[in-house]
Structure formats: structure tokens, C-alpha cells
Amino acid sequence: MTPFHNPSVAAVFEAYPAGIRKKLLALRELIFKSAAATKGVGPLVETLKWGEPAYITAQTRSGSTIRIDWKESNPGQYCMYFICTTTLVESFRTNFPNDFTFDGNRALVFRRQDPVPMDALASCVATALTYKLKQGSKRSRVRRSGAKRP
């Protein structure tokens, strides 16, 4: 398991019910492993955003923030959240329509009793962690084609 470097994040994980903690720790580990295996991502910063564990590519600025959390108001599920103004969840819905349950354009929802499709999720995480790299290359192609900058 990847050690915690932020005591505030560790405290949030400790506060989760044991069964949910195990599931969220598996998501956390997948995020760190995907970051290490994905070219251009670099080290992650683990912090809290809105009181939820969040993973940021602060050094390379290659990706979009990923958050994970469980809510007491919905005890049978936990989620992986993405910035809703990106096209990430839309692309996950297109590429993995039968693998996940989606919450609008902001989250992948996991039911506590169901297995997580880890290979598909690793692909989603890698896509999120390189989102800005891909957006930058799209902007460059538009500029090279003669389009004016906005």
C-alpha cells in the first residue's frame, strides 16, 4: 500500500467504515499505480478537496483532479469523482457503457457489494491523469491548422 504523506487524508480514511475503507483504499492504490505507469503524469499530490481525498498532478499539471469518497447519506455506494466541466465521464460512458454506473457527468458510482472492473477503471484513471496533455495537443492541432486563438 502507498503510504500516506498527508495526515488529514489518512484521518479521513480512518473515519470510513471498515468495509468501505477497504474499497476506497483499493481505488486509492489504483490511482497511484496508474499514475506511476502512465507516461507524463509524474508524482501525485494527495490532498483533501471539499473534505474528500483528492489526487492532483501538481508537478506536471498533466491531468484533471480525481476525488474518491463515501457518503453516510448513501451508505450502499461510494464514488470516484471527476471535474464535471471536462468530457471525462462522457468518454467513460462511451468506452465502458456496461462496466460502470454513472452520476451525470461527474462520477463513477460503485455499489458496495459489486466487484469493481479494475482494468476498465485503470484506463479511466490514466485518461483523467493525462486529460490536460490531450487537451493541449488538441489546441495545438487547431492552431497549426490555421485557426486563430480564442
Backbone torsions as a table, in degrees:
resi	resn	phi	psi	omega
1	MET	NA	138.9	176.9
2	THR	-67.5	126.4	-178.9
3	PRO	-68.2	152.5	175.7
4	PHE	-81.5	134.8	174.8
5	HIS	-109.2	-10.4	-179.1
6	ASN	-116.4	109.7	-177.5
7	PRO	-62.2	-28.2	178.1
8	SER	-66.9	-39.3	177.7
9	VAL	-68.1	-43.6	178.4
10	ALA	-58.0	-39.7	179.8
11	ALA	-64.6	-37.8	177.6
12	VAL	-63.6	-44.1	178.5
13	PHE	-63.3	-40.1	178.6
14	GLU	-62.5	-29.7	-177.5
15	ALA	-78.5	-16.9	178.6
16	TYR	-69.0	149.3	171.8
17	PRO	-58.7	147.5	-172.0
18	ALA	-51.9	-47.1	-178.1
19	GLY	-64.1	-40.9	178.0
20	ILE	-70.8	-40.0	178.8
21	ARG	-55.0	-45.3	-179.4
22	LYS	-60.0	-42.8	-179.5
23	LYS	-67.5	-42.8	179.5
24	LEU	-69.4	-34.0	175.3
25	LEU	-64.3	-35.0	176.5
26	ALA	-65.8	-40.4	176.2
27	LEU	-63.9	-43.3	179.5
28	ARG	-58.0	-47.3	-178.7
29	GLU	-63.2	-40.3	177.4
30	LEU	-61.2	-40.4	178.8
31	ILE	-61.6	-47.6	-179.8
32	PHE	-65.3	-41.4	179.6
33	LYS	-66.5	-40.1	178.1
34	SER	-63.9	-40.5	178.3
35	ALA	-61.6	-44.4	-178.9
36	ALA	-66.1	-31.3	-176.1
37	ALA	-90.9	-6.7	-174.0
38	THR	-106.1	120.0	-178.8
39	LYS	-59.7	134.5	174.8
40	GLY	92.0	-7.1	-175.7
41	VAL	-81.6	-48.0	-177.3
42	GLY	75.5	-170.6	-177.4
43	PRO	-70.0	149.1	177.4
44	LEU	-96.5	150.6	168.4
45	VAL	-103.7	127.0	176.8
46	GLU	-103.0	122.6	-175.4
47	THR	-144.3	-171.7	173.8
48	LEU	-115.0	133.7	171.2
49	LYS	-126.4	123.2	-176.5
50	TRP	56.1	32.8	179.0
51	GLY	77.2	7.6	-177.4
52	GLU	-113.1	143.5	176.0
53	PRO	-57.9	130.6	-176.3
54	ALA	-133.2	147.0	-175.2
55	TYR	-126.2	122.5	-169.8
56	ILE	-129.0	140.0	175.7
57	THR	-91.6	64.2	-171.6
58	ALA	-63.6	-37.9	-176.4
59	GLN	-71.8	-48.3	-176.5
60	THR	-93.1	-20.8	-177.2
61	ARG	56.6	33.2	-175.6
62	SER	-80.6	-21.4	-169.7
63	GLY	-133.9	-177.2	179.0
64	SER	-101.1	144.1	-179.3
65	THR	-59.3	138.9	173.5
66	ILE	-116.3	134.1	174.9
67	ARG	-122.3	151.9	173.5
68	ILE	-132.1	146.5	179.9
69	ASP	-169.3	164.8	173.5
70	TRP	-128.1	140.7	179.7
71	LYS	-115.2	132.4	177.6
72	GLU	-59.4	-29.3	179.9
73	SER	-70.7	-16.5	178.4
74	ASN	-133.7	68.7	-168.5
75	PRO	-66.4	-17.3	-178.0
76	GLY	-87.5	3.3	-178.6
77	GLN	-144.1	162.7	173.8
78	TYR	-142.8	161.7	-169.7
79	CYS	-137.0	158.0	166.8
80	MET	-116.0	122.3	-173.8
81	TYR	-106.1	147.5	177.3
82	PHE	-130.7	159.1	179.1
83	ILE	-64.3	124.4	-170.3
84	CYS	-71.2	-14.7	179.0
85	THR	-87.2	-1.2	175.1
86	THR	-88.1	174.4	175.5
87	THR	-99.2	14.2	-174.4
88	LEU	-60.0	-57.1	-175.8
89	VAL	-64.2	-34.7	175.7
90	GLU	-59.3	-43.8	179.5
91	SER	-70.2	-35.1	176.9
92	PHE	-64.3	-39.9	179.5
93	ARG	-63.3	-37.9	178.5
94	THR	-70.3	-44.9	-174.8
95	ASN	-80.7	-28.2	-175.5
96	PHE	-134.0	57.2	-172.8
97	PRO	-63.1	-26.4	-176.8
98	ASN	-106.1	0.0	-176.3
99	ASP	-92.2	-26.4	-172.4
100	PHE	-131.1	160.8	165.9
101	THR	-102.3	136.7	-174.4
102	PHE	-113.6	145.7	172.2
103	ASP	-113.0	94.8	-179.4
104	GLY	55.7	-134.3	178.9
105	ASN	-109.7	26.0	-175.6
106	ARG	-124.9	-16.4	-172.8
107	ALA	-153.2	153.5	165.0
108	LEU	-100.7	130.3	-175.9
109	VAL	-109.8	131.2	179.5
110	PHE	-117.4	131.5	175.0
111	ARG	-85.0	138.4	-173.4
112	ARG	-53.0	-37.1	-174.7
113	GLN	-87.8	-9.2	-175.6
114	ASP	-93.8	147.3	173.5
115	PRO	-70.4	150.3	178.5
116	VAL	-94.8	130.5	176.7
117	PRO	-74.1	86.0	-169.6
118	MET	-63.4	-36.1	179.6
119	ASP	-65.8	-45.6	177.7
120	ALA	-63.9	-40.8	-179.7
121	LEU	-65.9	-38.5	177.5
122	ALA	-60.1	-38.8	176.9
123	SER	-63.9	-42.7	178.5
124	CYS	-62.6	-44.0	-179.4
125	VAL	-63.5	-45.8	178.6
126	ALA	-60.5	-38.9	177.7
127	THR	-63.2	-43.6	179.2
128	ALA	-65.8	-39.3	-177.4
129	LEU	-72.8	-11.5	177.2
130	THR	-120.1	12.9	-174.7
131	TYR	-55.4	-45.3	-177.4
132	LYS	-71.2	-30.3	175.6
133	LEU	-62.8	-44.3	-179.5
134	LYS	-69.2	-37.9	178.0
135	GLN	-64.9	-40.1	178.6
136	GLY	-63.1	-39.9	179.8
137	SER	-70.1	-31.3	175.9
138	LYS	-66.1	-42.5	178.9
139	ARG	-63.7	-39.6	179.8
140	SER	-63.6	-41.0	179.0
141	ARG	-62.9	-39.4	179.4
142	VAL	-64.4	-44.1	-179.5
143	ARG	-64.8	-41.2	-179.6
144	ARG	-66.1	-25.8	-178.8
145	SER	-79.0	0.4	176.5
146	GLY	102.4	-4.1	179.1
147	ALA	-70.7	146.3	178.0
148	LYS	-79.7	150.6	175.5
149	ARG	-66.2	142.0	177.4
150	PRO	-68.5	NA	NA
